[in-house]
Amino acid sequence: MAEKLATAVIAEMFLEDSDDEESTDNIPLLGDDKSRIRGYTEDVVPFYTVDSFRRMFRIDIETYKILLGYMEGCPSFYPAGHGRREPISIYRQLLVTLWYVGGTDSITKIADRFGMSESSVISCRNNIFSELINMTDSFIRWPSIQEMADESQEFERRNGFPNIIEAVDGTHIEIKAPTSHPQSYVNRKGYHSIQLQCVCRCNMAFSHVFTGYPGSFHDARLLKNSDLWGDRLTKCNMVHHILGDGAYKKWVLTPYCDNGHLDLHQKKYNHLHSSNRVIIERAFAILQIS
């Protein structure tokens, strides 16, 4: 579950935030006594219903607890010493970061809601981002040789399609128009974005993530620029295959182009291909649920 937030955070790290100039500390501390909302995390959040928590923080409360458990095991959140001010708890840092990732509020508004300085909000965000990226390999990793064999069996049990271990596809993360070369970030749907390419297993768990290229990039071009391309001959142990849609031209298995003259075997192949490749579309749908 935590890999979903990790994926979103990795993508978020590619975006520039003009408020970063205010960051001064690595360990966020409770700030001065300006007029701010007090007690939100202590007196309000604990009384949210399950639905309210998900609506406010864009994450299931059980997933949040799992993620918090991982964060509490990170020694970097426990400085050897601090000054006269009390460090902000991991609990609050994570809630601040979830609010930042899940909404469009400015740093100033987030600081008001959580009763802390703007620089502390930025430090909270950066701390959580850093730890999530450090944790990435624990959640988003390529299958081992034995796991490839297991994945192949899982796919084959679905509808008999042999030697398939994963599916690849791309999606877009909408962004504000960059100041430099904004037109390069306009995708085919007409809005500014960066590309997110993911590969997932049969259970929709992500095994590879590649992001940061402008929205105008074609899926096939993005694949060739990713680190997957350089290792493509050995990634699947020279035996297995990855499914992709018609946008991809090489390496991955794609459907036959339906020109109205496909024979029965080609039609059957396309049907089985689509039935298996749908897992990556479902994985994206889950990732994007608000």
C-alpha positions as CSV (number, residue, x, y, z in Angstrom):
1,M,0.0,0.0,0.0
2,A,2.7,2.4,0.9
3,E,4.3,2.2,-2.6
4,K,1.3,4.1,-4.0
5,L,2.2,7.2,-1.9
6,A,5.9,6.7,-2.6
7,T,5.1,6.8,-6.4
8,A,3.2,10.0,-6.0
9,V,5.9,11.6,-3.9
10,I,8.7,10.6,-6.3
11,A,6.7,12.3,-9.1
12,E,6.1,15.4,-6.9
13,M,9.9,15.8,-6.3
14,F,10.4,16.7,-9.9
15,L,8.2,19.8,-9.6
16,E,9.6,23.1,-8.5
17,D,8.1,24.9,-5.5
18,S,8.9,28.6,-5.1
19,D,8.3,28.3,-1.3
20,D,11.4,26.2,-0.9
21,E,13.5,29.3,-0.5
22,E,12.1,29.7,3.0
23,S,13.4,26.3,4.2
24,T,16.2,26.7,6.7
25,D,16.1,23.6,9.0
26,N,16.4,19.8,8.4
27,I,14.6,19.1,11.7
28,P,11.3,21.0,11.8
29,L,10.6,22.8,15.1
30,L,7.6,24.5,16.5
31,G,7.8,28.1,15.4
32,D,6.9,31.4,16.9
33,D,3.6,32.5,18.4
34,K,1.9,34.0,15.4
35,S,-1.8,33.7,15.1
36,R,-2.3,30.1,13.8
37,I,-4.7,27.2,14.2
38,R,-3.7,25.3,17.3
39,G,-4.5,21.7,18.2
40,Y,-5.7,20.5,14.8
41,T,-3.6,17.3,14.8
42,E,-4.2,16.7,18.5
43,D,-7.8,17.7,19.0
44,V,-9.5,17.3,15.6
45,V,-7.8,14.6,13.5
46,P,-8.1,11.8,16.1
47,F,-11.9,12.2,15.9
48,Y,-12.2,12.0,12.2
49,T,-14.3,9.1,10.9
50,V,-12.6,6.6,8.5
51,D,-14.4,8.4,5.6
52,S,-13.5,11.8,6.8
53,F,-9.9,11.0,7.2
54,R,-9.7,9.6,3.7
55,R,-11.5,12.7,2.3
56,M,-9.2,15.1,4.1
57,F,-5.8,13.3,3.6
58,R,-6.5,11.3,0.4
59,I,-5.3,8.1,2.0
60,D,-7.0,5.2,3.9
61,I,-6.4,5.4,7.6
62,E,-5.0,1.9,7.8
63,T,-2.5,2.6,5.0
64,Y,-1.6,5.8,6.9
65,K,-0.9,3.7,10.1
66,I,1.3,1.3,8.1
67,L,3.2,4.2,6.6
68,L,3.6,5.8,10.0
69,G,5.0,2.6,11.4
70,Y,7.7,2.6,8.8
71,M,8.5,6.2,9.4
72,E,8.8,5.6,13.2
73,G,11.5,3.1,12.5
74,C,13.7,5.7,10.7
75,P,16.5,6.9,12.9
76,S,16.8,10.2,11.0
77,F,13.6,11.4,12.6
78,Y,15.3,11.2,16.1
79,P,18.0,13.9,16.3
80,A,20.6,13.4,19.0
81,G,19.7,16.8,20.5
82,H,17.7,19.9,19.8
83,G,17.5,23.4,21.2
84,R,14.9,25.0,23.4
85,R,12.1,24.2,21.0
86,E,10.2,20.9,20.8
87,P,10.7,18.8,17.6
88,I,7.6,18.2,15.5
89,S,6.4,14.6,15.9
90,I,6.6,12.2,13.0
91,Y,2.8,11.9,13.3
92,R,2.4,15.6,12.5
93,Q,5.1,15.6,9.9
94,L,3.4,12.8,8.0
95,L,0.0,14.5,8.2
96,V,1.5,17.8,6.9
97,T,3.1,16.0,4.0
98,L,-0.1,14.1,3.1
99,W,-2.0,17.4,3.1
100,Y,0.6,18.9,0.8
101,V,0.6,16.0,-1.6
102,G,-3.1,15.5,-1.7
103,G,-4.3,19.1,-2.2
104,T,-3.5,22.4,-3.7
105,D,-3.1,24.6,-0.5
106,S,-0.2,26.9,-0.4
107,I,2.6,26.5,2.1
108,T,1.1,29.5,4.1
109,K,-2.3,27.9,4.3
110,I,-0.9,24.5,5.4
111,A,1.2,26.3,8.1
112,D,-1.9,28.0,9.4
113,R,-3.9,24.7,9.5
114,F,-1.2,22.8,11.3
115,G,-0.1,25.6,13.6
116,M,3.6,25.9,12.6
117,S,5.9,28.1,10.6
118,E,6.1,27.9,6.8
119,S,9.7,26.8,7.0
120,S,8.7,23.9,9.2
121,V,6.0,22.8,6.7
122,I,8.7,22.7,4.0
123,S,11.1,20.8,6.4
124,C,8.3,18.3,7.3
125,R,7.6,17.7,3.6
126,N,11.3,17.3,2.7
127,N,12.0,14.9,5.6
128,I,9.1,12.6,4.6
129,F,9.9,12.8,0.9
130,S,13.5,11.9,1.7
131,E,12.6,8.9,3.8
132,L,10.0,7.7,1.2
133,I,12.6,7.8,-1.5
134,N,15.0,5.9,0.7
135,M,12.3,3.3,1.2
136,T,11.5,3.0,-2.5
137,D,13.6,-0.2,-3.1
138,S,11.6,-2.0,-0.4
139,F,8.3,-1.5,-2.1
140,I,9.1,-0.9,-5.8
141,R,11.5,-3.6,-7.0
142,W,12.0,-5.8,-9.9
143,P,11.0,-9.5,-9.4
144,S,13.7,-12.1,-8.8
145,I,14.1,-15.1,-11.1
146,Q,11.9,-17.2,-8.8
147,E,9.3,-14.4,-8.5
148,M,9.3,-14.2,-12.3
149,A,8.4,-17.8,-12.5
150,D,5.6,-17.3,-9.9
151,E,4.3,-14.3,-11.8
152,S,4.2,-16.2,-15.0
153,Q,2.2,-18.9,-13.4
154,E,-0.3,-16.4,-12.0
155,F,-0.9,-14.8,-15.4
156,E,-1.2,-18.2,-17.0
157,R,-3.8,-19.2,-14.5
158,R,-5.9,-16.2,-15.5
159,N,-6.5,-17.2,-19.1
160,G,-3.7,-19.5,-20.3
161,F,-1.4,-16.7,-21.6
162,P,2.1,-18.1,-21.0
163,N,5.4,-16.5,-20.0
164,I,3.9,-13.1,-19.0
165,I,5.3,-11.5,-15.8
166,E,4.2,-7.8,-15.9
167,A,2.5,-5.0,-17.8
168,V,3.8,-1.5,-18.7
169,D,2.0,1.7,-19.4
170,G,2.2,5.5,-18.9
171,T,0.0,8.1,-17.4
172,H,0.2,11.9,-16.9
173,I,0.7,13.9,-13.8
174,E,-0.9,17.3,-14.3
175,I,1.4,20.3,-13.4
176,K,1.3,24.1,-13.6
177,A,2.9,25.4,-16.8
178,P,6.7,25.6,-16.3
179,T,8.4,28.9,-17.1
180,S,10.9,27.1,-19.3
181,H,9.7,25.5,-22.5
182,P,6.0,25.2,-21.4
183,Q,4.8,23.8,-24.7
184,S,7.0,20.7,-24.3
185,Y,4.9,19.8,-21.3
186,V,1.5,20.0,-23.1
187,N,0.3,16.4,-23.7
188,R,-2.1,15.1,-26.3
189,K,-5.1,16.0,-24.1
190,G,-4.1,19.6,-24.1
191,Y,-2.9,20.2,-20.5
192,H,0.6,20.5,-18.9
193,S,2.0,17.3,-17.4
194,I,5.0,15.1,-16.7
195,Q,5.0,11.5,-17.8
196,L,4.9,8.6,-15.3
197,Q,5.8,5.2,-16.6
198,C,5.1,2.2,-14.4
199,V,5.4,-1.6,-14.6
200,C,3.2,-3.7,-12.4
201,R,2.9,-7.3,-11.5
202,C,-0.2,-9.6,-11.6
203,N,-1.3,-8.3,-8.2
204,M,-1.0,-4.6,-9.4
205,A,2.1,-4.0,-7.2
206,F,4.5,-1.6,-9.0
207,S,7.9,-3.1,-9.8
208,H,9.4,-0.2,-11.7
209,V,8.7,3.5,-11.9
210,F,10.2,6.1,-14.2
211,T,9.1,9.7,-14.3
212,G,10.1,13.3,-15.0
213,Y,9.9,13.7,-18.8
214,P,7.6,16.3,-20.4
215,G,4.0,15.3,-21.2
216,S,4.6,15.6,-24.9
217,F,6.8,12.5,-24.9
218,H,5.4,9.5,-26.6
219,D,5.1,6.3,-24.5
220,A,7.6,4.5,-26.7
221,R,10.1,7.3,-26.6
222,L,9.8,7.4,-22.8
223,L,10.5,3.7,-22.6
224,K,13.6,4.1,-24.7
225,N,14.9,6.8,-22.3
226,S,14.2,4.8,-19.2
227,D,16.7,2.6,-17.5
228,L,14.5,-0.4,-18.4
229,W,15.6,-0.1,-22.0
230,G,19.3,-0.6,-21.4
231,D,18.7,-3.8,-19.5
232,R,15.8,-5.0,-21.7
233,L,17.5,-8.2,-22.9
234,T,18.2,-9.5,-19.4
235,K,15.4,-7.9,-17.4
236,C,13.0,-10.8,-18.1
237,N,15.6,-13.5,-17.8
238,M,15.5,-14.1,-21.6
239,V,12.4,-16.2,-21.1
240,H,9.5,-14.0,-20.0
241,H,7.6,-11.0,-21.5
242,I,6.0,-7.7,-20.5
243,L,2.7,-6.6,-22.0
244,G,2.2,-3.1,-23.5
245,D,-0.4,-1.4,-25.6
246,G,-0.1,-0.5,-29.2
247,A,1.9,2.7,-28.4
248,Y,5.0,0.5,-27.9
249,K,6.8,-0.9,-30.9
250,K,9.7,-2.9,-29.6
251,W,10.6,-5.3,-26.8
252,V,7.2,-5.5,-25.1
253,L,4.4,-7.7,-26.4
254,T,1.8,-5.6,-28.0
255,P,-1.6,-6.4,-29.6
256,Y,-2.0,-6.9,-33.4
257,C,-3.2,-3.8,-35.1
258,D,-6.8,-4.4,-35.9
259,N,-7.2,-3.3,-39.5
260,G,-10.4,-5.4,-39.9
261,H,-8.6,-8.4,-41.4
262,L,-7.4,-10.2,-38.3
263,D,-7.8,-14.0,-38.3
264,L,-9.2,-16.0,-35.4
265,H,-5.9,-16.7,-33.8
266,Q,-4.9,-13.0,-33.9
267,K,-8.3,-12.0,-32.5
268,K,-7.9,-14.5,-29.7
269,Y,-4.4,-13.2,-29.0
270,N,-5.6,-9.7,-28.7
271,H,-8.4,-10.7,-26.4
272,L,-6.1,-12.5,-24.0
273,H,-3.5,-9.7,-24.3
274,S,-6.1,-7.1,-23.3
275,S,-7.5,-9.3,-20.4
276,N,-4.0,-9.4,-18.9
277,R,-2.8,-5.9,-19.7
278,V,-5.8,-4.4,-17.9
279,I,-3.9,-4.9,-14.6
280,I,-1.7,-1.8,-15.2
281,E,-4.8,0.3,-16.0
282,R,-6.4,-0.9,-12.8
283,A,-3.2,-0.1,-10.9
284,F,-3.3,3.5,-12.2
285,A,-7.0,3.8,-11.4
286,I,-6.2,2.8,-7.7
287,L,-3.3,5.2,-7.6
288,Q,-5.4,8.1,-8.8
289,I,-8.5,7.5,-6.6
290,S,-9.2,10.7,-4.7
